[in-house]
Amino acid sequence: MLGLSWTDEPANEPANEHEKHELIRRIVSDRLITPHFQPIVDLHQGGVLAWEVLSRGPAASPPPNKLFLAAERAGLLYQLESVCRNAALGAIARLPPLLRSRLFFINVSPNLIAGAGPTKDSMQAEMARLGLDQRNVVIEITERESIADYAAFERQMRTYVEQGFKIALDDIGTGHSGLVTLVTCAPHFLKLDLTLSREIHRHAYKQNLVKSLVAFAASAGAALIAEGVETWEELATLSRLGVRYAQGFLFGRPATAPSAPTDETRRELRRTVRQFDYRETDLNETLAPLVMRCATINEREKRGEDVDRIFRHEPSLDHLIIVRAEQPVGLITRQHYYTRTGGPVAYHLFQWKAAEELAHAAPLIVEQSINVRAAAKLAMDREPDQIYDPVVVTDGDGRLVGTVTIRQLLMRSTALEVQSAQGSSPLTGLPGNRSIERWILEALTQEDACVIYADLDRFKEYNDCYGFLRGDEMIRCLARVMTAALAALWPDEGAGTACEAKLGHIGGDDFVIVSPRACDPAQLQELCAEFDLQKLALFEPADIERGHFRAVDRRGQEVSVPLVTLSVAVVPGASVQSADHPGALAQLASSLKRKVKEQSAATGKSSFLFERRRLLRQS
């Protein structure tokens, strides 16, 4: 019933069908399957959401698609998948309690699910024998072929969900994973096919498709997982589009034991993702002021009787954090503990369990530098039975700082939402003129401050030609590109620090960035190139091929207009310091922008210039 994937191409594949059949019979009879675990990473937390359990056969095994096809021809498909499934479940059962209580994805052939006979209950029986909880298993539907009986498949999917299993649909965007299957199994997780993730930062069409899938997943209550992520450029683009979970060699190759991303990978992940969730607006109040110290216990030293004694001794204590080397690894809430130990027999048994066996193994853990509103969104996206659990907060090195209650988080988030709505652009959600003026006033007193003015060239003609709805999307596109560029323009000075640059929307197609530090010219070039790439999705193919579009000028005559470009005027520290008022600084930048626009018109590409002049302060 369950078939798992091989991850490496074999060195010596059997030469003919007879040899393949013999190999399959040997794999089945001798159970020659070795389970491997590959992490699925939560991009917001940097931790592991789950592990997909993959399988490797003997060295001479053909690729998985050929092996399963040969097994089907030999009449051994169910037997082969049964060996894979049981090997995976056995490997999970041998893990330590804290790991065993996490999520594990196991691939499934849908036609075997829908089939009759002994396939129906064998997985449940094996899990019961091994003492595994069905709530920790995600059945991943992998469609190697179209489903023959959708009605039977749908009935069995409902049964699995009722029994506590979660459902994932693999390879969204390709193959047989179509709308009918999506509707039929109503999955908890959607896995983007690796062909969509691969080099997504270079393909505007892929980005638009993924953006639509992100919106669909959110409305359907499903989590989206990007497969095959191998580069930081791919990850940054996926994160910007709203993808929260990812899997691929960037985070770790399949291994015989579950592993997590390295510390170096986690630091780079924080740096890459922080730009999209840690600095949403100028009202970027972090979680730090809300954090309260919390009670902790060591994972190895405490048992259920110790947990019970602590809760009884301190009636007001709501939760405990399990720590290992100063880092949080589990959460025990009073309600969760006494719900599980409600009866006399259960209470007696739980007294002897290790503390880690009583904990939520994967609590929400965030850095104290995260934006309050971003933290609130993560908290409300949790499973229903964990939605009121406190949020665990760490420093930039992963050490426990304390916890924040959901009441605190929601009250402060609501207050910030009200403040933000009063001063933000309705089109982009970015801070408006009032905030920008305050930032610039602060910049006038900072020695190394940098102010960047950016707007679009030939935007009016574009708006007239393509319509205001497409024009609004062009402005939102620019807002996304500039938001994504903040962290690259001002790299973090150290682990746990966040970029202090702020992005505002003056109105129309005019934007301003204010930073207390100088920016990197090479990254400005990247910003311009990225906009030139992203904008193509908003032009008709014929206009892109010609390099211009048709518009009507002020005299009512139709003219050819080059594609929209971005002009960026950079006013660095010395020039900022020479101004005594935000208006004077804007005037300086305005004259520079005229020169930038001439340069953009000459090259046909977005461009930037640095201001080298200084204003004379009036006494």
N, C-alpha and C positions, 0 to 999 in steps of 0.2 A: 504493500500500500504506500509505503514511503520510499521515495528514491532520492538519494543525495548526489551531489555533484563532485566530480573529480576536478582538481584545480591545476594539475600539471599535465602536459602532454607526455605520454610514455615514450621510453627510448626505443623499445622493440615491440611493435604491435604485431599480433598474430597475422599470419599471411593470408589465411582463408577462413571461410565461414565455419568449417569443421573445427579448426583450431580455436576459434572464438567460442564456439559452443562448449568445447571441452574446458576451456578456461573458465567460462561462466559456471559450469557444473562444479568445477573445483573450488571456485570462490564461494559458491553456495554451500557445498558440503563441508568445506574446511573453515568457513566463515573468515575468509581472507580480506577483511575490510578493516582499515585503520581510520578512526574518526579524527578529524582536525577541526579546530575552532578558529573562526575569523571574526574579529570584533566589528560590531556596528556601533558607531560613535555618536554621542549626543554633542553636536557642535557648540551648543550654548554652555554646557557644563564641562566639556572636555573629557568626560568619563564615558564608560561603556553602557549603552542601552541594553545590548544583548550580544550573543554570539551566534553566528550561523554555523551549524554543524555540517561540515563537508566530509566527504569520504574519499579515501585513496585505496585503490586495489593494489595487486601485485605489480611489480615493475613492468611486466609485459602487457598490462591492461591497455586496451585501446581507449580513445577519448570517450567521455561519458555518453555522448549522443549515439556513437556507434555501438558501445557496449550494451546500452539499454535496448537498442534496436535489435541487436543480436539475441539478447535475452528474450525479447518478445517473439522473435522467430523460432527460438528454441523452446518456447512455452515455459520459460523460467522467469518471466518478468516479476511476478509477485514474489517468488522465492528470493530473487536478487534484492529487490527493494526491502523485503522483510529482514534480510541479513544486514543491510545498510541501516535500517531503522533501529533494529535491536542493538547494533554496535554503538549507534549514537546515544540511545537511551542508557545503555550500560556505562558509557563514558561519562555521561552527566551524573549518574547515580554514584560514581566513585569520587566525585568532587567534594571538597569540604562543604559543610552546611551553608556558609554564607554565599559561596559561589553557586551551589546547587539551587538556591532559592532565586536566582536571577532568571532572565528570559533567555530561551534558546530557540532558534529558528530551525525547523527541520522540513526539508522539501517533500512535496507530495505529488504524486501523479493523479490528476483528477478523475480519470476514467477508472482507476482502481478504487477510489473513494466511492464512486457511484456504482461499482460492480456488486454483484451478489456474492453470497458464500461467506467463508470464514474471515474475509478481510475486514469485516465491519468492526469487530470488537477486539482484534488481536493487539492493537496498540494500547488500548485501555488496560487490557489484562497484563501486558508486559510492564506498563507503568505501575500498576497496583503491586505487582510482584516485587518491583524495585523500590517501592516506597516513594515514587515521584509524584509531585503535585501537577495536575493538568493545567493549572493557572500559570505555570512557568514555561509552557511549551507553546510556540507559535507555529501553526501549520502553514507552511509556505507553498502555495499552489503554483507549481511549475508546469506550464503547458507545453509539452513537447508535441502535442497534437490537439486537434479540436475535440471538445467534449461531446461524447456520443449521446448521453442521456442527461440533459440539464435538469430535468425534474428530480431524478434520483440524486444527482449531485447536490441540488439545493436542499433536499431533505436531510442529507447527511451533514451538510455544512451547518444547518440549524441545530442538529443534534450535538455536533462538536462544540458550538458556542454555548449551548445550554449546559454542557458538561464542564465548562470553564476554559476551554482552549481559546486562544486568539488566532485570527486568520490573517495571512499576508498574501498578496497577489504579486507574483514575480513578473519581471520583464514588461512593465507597463510601457506602452509606446511601440512595442514590436510584437511580431509573431501572433499567436492565438489569444493573447491577453486582451480581449476586446471588451466592448461595452456590455455584452450579454453576460460574460463571466463576472465582470465587475458588479453588475446589478445582482447576479445570482448569489455570490458569496459575501457581499457587503463587508469587505475586509477591514480589519483594524489598521493594517499597514499596507501601503502601496510602495513597491520597489521600482524605481526608475531603471530602465535598461541601461547598461553601461554605454551603449552607443549614444545615448542622450548626454551622459556626463562627459564623455571623452571630448576634450577640447571645446567645451561649451563656451568658454570665454572668447572664442574666435567666431562663433556662429550665432548671429542675431536671431535666426529662425528657431534654433534650438532653445534659446533663452525665452522667446515668446511662448513656445510650447510648454516649457517647464513652469513658467509663470502662471499659465492657465491651469496646469495640473496642481500647483500649490494652492491656488484659489479653490479648485474643486475639492481637494483633500480637506481643506479647512472647513468648507461648508458641509462635507460628509462626515466630519469627525474622525478622519483617518490621518495617520502620521505618514509622511512621505520620506522615503529612504533612497538616497542616490547611490547606486552601485558603481563599482569600477573607478572610483576617484583616485587619481595617481599624482596630481600636481596641485600646488597651492593656488595656481591661477584658476583651475577648475573649482576648487573648494571656495575661493573668494566669490566667484560668480554665483555658484549654487547658494551660498549663504545670503548673498545680496538679494537673490530671487525669493528667499523665504524658506529654503529647504533646511530642515533642522537636523536631520540624521544622515549619516553617510557611511559607506563601507568601501574598502579598497586597499591597495598596497600602500597608500600614503599613511595609513594608520597601523598596518601590520599584515603580514602574510599568514596564511593558515598554519597553525601549530598544534601539536598534540595536546597541549594544555591551554586553557583560556588565558589570554594576555591582554593587557591594556596598552594604550599608546605610551611611548616613552616620555620622560619629563621634557625633553627637548621638543618633541612633537606637540605636547600639550601647551608649551609656551608659545610656539609658533601658531598654534590653533587659536589661543586667546588673542594674540596680536591680530590675526587675520579676521576673526569674527567680531572682535570688540567694536570695530568701526560701524557695525550695523545695529548693535544692540546696546552699546554702552554710552553712546552720545547721540540720542535721538533729537534733542532740542536744546535750547539754552537753559531750559528748566531741567538740567541733567543731574538733579540731585541723586546722589548715590545712596546705596543701601546702608553705608557705614553708620550714619547717625541713628538708625533704627535698631542696630544690633544690640542684643542683651546677652550677658554672660549666661552660660547654661551648665547644668550638671553633666558630668562625663563619667564613664567607666571604661576600664581596659577590657578589650575583647577576650583576653585569655584568662583573666583573673576572676571574672564574675560569672555566677550562675543564676538561674531563675530565683533561687532563694535570696540572693543578694539584691536582685532587682526588686523583689517583693518587699524586702526589709527597707530599702531606700524609699519606695513609694509610700509605705505605711508610716515611716518616720517623718516624712515631709508631705502632708496631705495636699499642699498647694502646688507641688511639683507636677508639671504636666508631661515632661518628657526627659529622656536621657539620651546622650550621644555616645556611641561606642567609638573609641579612638584607637588608632594604631600609629605610633611614632608621631604624635601630635596631629595626625590627619583623621578626619571623620570617615568612618567606614560603615556606620549603621545608625539607625534611629529607633528607639523604643518609646512609644507613647503610652501613657497610662491607660487610655481607652483600649488600644490594641492589645496590651498585655493582659488586662483583666477580661477582655472578650474571649481571648484564647484559653484562659485558665479559669473559665466560669464554673465548671463542675468540680466536685471533690476529687474524682479520679484524675481529670485533666490537670487540676491544680497540683496534685502530688507528683505527677510525671514531669510537669514543667519546672518544678523546683530543682530538678537535677540537670536540666538542659543548660548548655552554655549560653551566655548572653547573646552571642551572635545568632543563635537559632531562634531567638525571640524577636529579632529586629526586622524592620523594613530594610532589606538589603540594598536598596537603591533609592535613598531619599534625594530630594532636590537639593543639590549643593551648588552654590554660586559664589562668585568673588564679591567682596565688599565694594568694589568699584563699579559694579553693574548699576545701570539706571533703575530707579525704583519702578517705573512703569514696565520696563522690560522684565524685571523680576516678577512682577505681579502677573504678567502674561504667562510666564513659564509656570508659575504656581497654579494658575487656573487651567492649564493644559494637562494636568496630571490625571491619573486614574481616579474615578469617583471615590474609592475607599481611602485615597491619600490626599484628597484636595484640601482638607483642613489641617493637615500636618504642618508643623512649623518649617520654615525654610532654613537650611543649614548654611552658614556663611563662613568663608575662609579668606585668608589673605592671598596675595599673588603667588605664594609658594605652596598653596594648598593646606596650610595649617589652620586649624579650627580657630575662629574668632568668637563665634556665638551663634545665636539663632534669632529669627524674626517671626513673629506670629502672623497669621493670615489677616487678622483684624488690623494690626498695625500697617501691614503692607497695603491692604485695600483702601484704608482711610487716607493714607498719604498719597497713594496713586490717584485716587479720585480728586483730591485737592489739586494735584499737579495738572490733571487733565483740564480742570476748570481754568486754571491760570494759563495753560498753554492755549486753550481755545480763544482766550481773549486777545492774544497777541500773535497768532500764527497765520500764515498764508493758507486760505482755504483750498488752494489748488495743490500745493506741495506739502502742507503741514509743517513747513519750516518756519522759524521765527521771522517776524516782520521788522518793519522800520524802527519801532520803538526799541527792540532788543539790539538791533544792529547799531543804532546810535550810541547805546550804552557801551557796547563792546568797543567801538572806535574811541570813545572818550577814555576808556581804560587803556587802550593801545597807545594813546598819545603820551602816556606816562611811563611806558615800558620801552626800555632801550633797544631791545632786539625785535620788537613787534613787527609783524608783516600783515599788510592788508591787500587782499586780492579782489579786484572787480572783474566780473565776467558777464558777457552777454552774447546773444546770437546775432550773426550777420545775415541779412536778407530774411529775417523772420516775418516781417509784415507781408512780403510777397508770398512766402510759404503759407501763411495763415489765410491769405486771400485765395490762393490756388487750391489748397487742400481742405480748407474749412477750419473753423475754430476748434472743433473737437479733436482733430488731428494736431492742431496747433497746441492745444493743452497737453496732449500726450508728448509732444516734442519738449515742452517745458519740463514735464515730469521726468522725461528721459534724462535731460540735463541735470536735474536735481539728484537723480539716482547716481549718475556718473560722478558728480562732484562729492556726494556723500561717501561713495566708495573710495574716492581718492584721498580723503582726509588722512587716513592712517599711513598711506604711502608718502604723502607730502611731508608729514611730520612723524617719522618713526619713533616708537617708544624709546625712552631713555633707559629703561630697565624693566625687568619682569614685574608685572602688576601695575605698572603706570599706564595712564591713558592719554591719548592725544588731547591737548587742550584747545585745539583749533575749533572754531565755531562757524557754522554755515548758516547764512540767512538769505531770505528771498525778498528783495526790495519790492518786486512786483513785475508783471509782464515777464520778459526774458532776462531780467537783471538779477544777478546774484552777488553776494559778498562773502568772503571768508576772512576772518580775523584770527590771528594766532600770535601768541607771545614769543614765538620763535621763528627764525628764518626758514624758508621752505627750500626743498631740493629741486633745482632746475630740471634735472633729468626726469623727475617724477611729474613735473608740469608737462613735459613732452609726452609722457605716458597718458596723462589726463586728456590732452588734445587728441591723441591717437585713439583712445578709447571712445571718446565722443564721436569721432569720425566713423568708427565701426558701428556703434550703437544706433546712430541716426539712420543708417541704411534701412532698418526695419520699417521706417516711417515714410519711405519714398516708394513710388511705383518702380518696378524693375526697369521699365523703359527709360524712366528719367535717370536712374542710376547708370544705365548703359550709356546714355547720351552725355551725362555729366552736367545736366541742367534741366530745369522744368520751365513750363510756359506760364507767364503771369501777365496781368494788365497793368501798365504803368499809369502815372497820374494823368496823362493825356488821353487815356483810354485805348492805347495801342498795345497789342500783344507783343511781349518781348521774351527773350530767353534769359533765365536767371540761374546763375550757378547754384549748386547745392548749398544748403545752409552750413555755415561754419561757426566755430566758437572763437571769440577773441578774449584774451585774458590779459589784464593790466596788473602788474605786480608792483606794489609800493613797499619797498623794504624799509628796515629800521631807520636808517639815517633820514630818508625822505619823510617817513611818518613823524619823526621827531621834529622836523622843520615846520610842521603844520601846528596851528594853535586852535583849530576848530574842525569838527567833522566835515563841514561844508567846504573848507579849504582843501582838505584831503581829497574829497570827491571831485573837486574842480581839477586838481592835479592829475587824478586818475583818468578823468574824462578826456583831457588833452592827449594822454598817452594812448587811450583806447583808439583814438582816430588813427594813430600810427600803426597800431596792431591790426586794425581792420584793413589798412592798405596792404600790409604784409600778407594777411589771410587771403585777400582778393588776388594778389599776385601769384600765390602758390596754390590756391584752391584747397588749402588745408587749414584746419584750426591751428592757431598759433598763440604765442605769448611774448611779452616784452617786459623788462624790468625798468622801472623809473630810476634815473640817476640824478635828476635835478633835485634841488632843495628850495623850499619856500623861505622867504625872509619873514620871520615873526614880527608882528607889529608890537611896538612898545606901548 
